[in-house]
């Protein structure tokens, strides 16, 4: 540590040493990341999807999920498969990787799931994670209402148009491509 007072007097590099006594692990697992992200849209008529969680914990972890809020960990019906070791993910976050396949997804509505994780020492989330639930938004079908031009064209200067409606955000917003 180096210090300087208001008069400009400097106390150059000096060392502060202390010891920390390791205590028992009392922290509950923390979900750092979801993929797909919370509140993501899913394609119309997609009934299932893979889900990846990254869970911060020191001593190993197992996770479960339910469609019903406020269920105890042991009563939750869905299971994740979690890695046996903590690792760094592509975003630089460190944790245990947990995956599952969520099924029974419905279009045109929010699909809400609740997670809880438990570490190898027995510390378990007492509240649903994330608070308020994890949501995958079911979308409406994207409809191509009009596209043009039609027929044979004898020009090099062609303007392609497409008009869409409905879709994930129900406003017709879409990315269109041609070949």
N, C-alpha and C positions, 0 to 999 in steps of 0.2 A: 504494500500500500504506500502511496505517496500522498502527502498532504501539503496544502498551501493555505496560509492564513490570509486575512484581508490586507495585511501590510506587505505581502509578498514573500514572507519567510517560508522556506520550503523544508519540509522534513522528507528527505529522499527515502527510497525503498526500504521499508522495514516489514518484517514478517509477523503475521498473526497466526497462531496455531491453536487448534482445538480438536477435540475428539468427539465423535458422535457414537453413542451407544446404539447398536442395532436393536430394535424392538420387534415385536411380532407384526406381521402383515395385517393391518386392519382396514386397508383400503379396498373398496369394492371395484370390480372391473368397470372400465369406462369405454364406451363405444366411440372411437375416434372418426370412423369413416363408414359410409354406406355406398355401395355400388350395385344397382343404380341409386342415385341420390334420392333423399327423402323428397317427396312431392313430384317425382318424375312422372311423365306420361308414358303409358304403355300403348303399343299399337292396338288398333281395333281388333277384337276377337282373339287376342293373345290370352290364353288361359293359364299360362305358367311362365315363370322366368327364374333365372339363377339370381341369387343375392349373395353379396360378399360383404362381410363386416371386418373391420380391423379393430381389435379390442386391446386397450392398454391394460396391462396387468403384469405383476412380477412373477407369479408362481404357477402359471398355467391356467387354462380357462375352458369352460364349456358353456354353450349358450342354447336357449330355447326360445320358441315364439308361440304366440296364440293370436287368434282373431278377437278374443274376448279380453277386455281390459281388466286390470287388477287381479289377475290370477297369480297364485303362488308359483314359484319356479317349478316345483315338483308336479304341479297340475297342468303345466303348459304342454300342449299336444305335439308341437313341432320341434325337431332337433336340428342343430347345426353340426357340421363336422369341423372341428377346430384343429389347427396345426399343433404339433407337440412342442414347438419352439417359437420363441419370439423372433421376428425378422423385420427388416426395413422394407417398406413398400416403395413403389416408384415415386411417390410424392415426398419421400424422406421420413415418413412417420414410422414409428416402431411399435409393433404389437403382434398379437396372435391373429392369424387369418382364419376366419370362420365362414363356411359356405353352406348354402342350402338351396333347395328348389321350392319356391313358393308356387302353390297351385290353387285352382279355384278362383282365378282372377276374373273379374267381370268388366265388360265394356260399359261406358256411359255412367260410371260411378267411381267413387273413391274406394279403394281396397286398403283397409287399415289393418296393420299388424302391430303387435306389442312384443318387445324383446326383454329378456332378462339374462344376465350372465352370472356365472358362479366360478370362483377361483378354486384352485386345488386345496386351499386351506378351509374353504367353506364360506367365505364372504360372498354374499349374493346381493344383487340389486333389489332393494325393497320397493322401488317404484318402476313402472314401465319405462323402458328406454326406446326411443326418445319420449320425453314427456308429451302426451297428446297422441302418441302413436306414429308409426312409420306408414306413409301413404304412397301407394302407387295409383296414379289417376288413370282410370279407364277412359278411353277416348271414343268418340263417334267416328263413323266411317268418313273418310275424305272422299268427296264427290267431285269429279271433274264435270263441271256444268257446261263448259264450252271450250273449244280449242280451235285454233285456226292458223293459217287459212286452210281451206279445203280445195280439193281438185288439183288439176295440173296447172302449174305456174311456169311461165316462160320469162323469168327475170332472175337476176342474181341478187337483187335487193329484196329479201323476204323478211318480214317481221312476224315472228311466231308469237301467239298469244294463248294463254290458258286462264280460265276462270274456275276457281275451286270454291267449295263451301264445306261447312262442318269441319271435320278433322279434330285433332287433339284439343285445341283451344276453342273449338266451336266457332271460329271466325274465318275459316277457309285459308288461314295462313299456311303456306306450303312451299317447299322447294321443288321446283319442276325441272326435269332434264329431258333432253331429246337425243335421238341417235339416228 
